[in-house]
Amino acid sequence: MITAFLLINAERESLGTLGPQLAACPGVTEVYTTTGEVDFIAKATVADLEGLADLVQDHLALLDGIIATSTHLAMRRYNKEELSAAYDLGVD
């Protein structure tokens, strides 16, 4: 499985409607509106790079109101629960 974060800039008129459309795309698991340089950040989980290409090229590209996207692949994942469990087992 591949996890990617999609940074999305949108037209002002689309800000109120684009979030649910992004969330409905296959592979998208979460969508956030944000402050700063991008309007939305979407988290996607897909089987492989071909699935990511399908998501970006065949789904996101068809949505009205998207100005630009930037796709970032996740390399490693860290979270408090897994780190706590490792320390509880004596793993350093």
Protein Blocks (a to p, Z undefined) as FASTA:
>chain_A
ZZddddddddfklmmmmmmmmmmpghiabdcddehjbfbdcddddfblmlmmmmmmmmmm
mpghiabdcddddfbdcdfklmmmmmmnopZZ
